Amino acid sequence: MTKKCLECEEKIIGRTDKKFCSDICRNSYNNKINSITNNYVRVVNTMLRRNRKILEELVPAASIKTTKEKLLQRGFNFHYFTNIHKSRKGDNYYFCYDYGYHLIGKDQYILVKRSEKDQ
């Protein structure tokens, strides 16, 4: 029984457990397999970086109030955040790395920067 390369289907010569005829075919095959996953991760990371940049531009020092409209106009996407922090009062703060936001009223948000001691 002759084995064929998983990428180019050429005859494989060598060890019985070999799956590819060359390193080029092995790399090509694995790049195709991983490209779908890598593309999804790339899209999510792009959204997280964009959200963080928007928050960073709006937060001058420690915290500031803003509206949902202003965030959306800049391209903020509320579906992407890195973690949720529950305050002592029980409020949920949604963070994009070191910048976060919390709903304080109808379409009103407080934006915060996590202090270095909290990280």
Summary of the structure (lengths in Angstrom):
residues: 119
radius of gyration: 23.7
end to end distance: 58.8
largest distance: 70.6
contacts: 281
relative contact order: 0.13
helix: 38%
strand: 24%
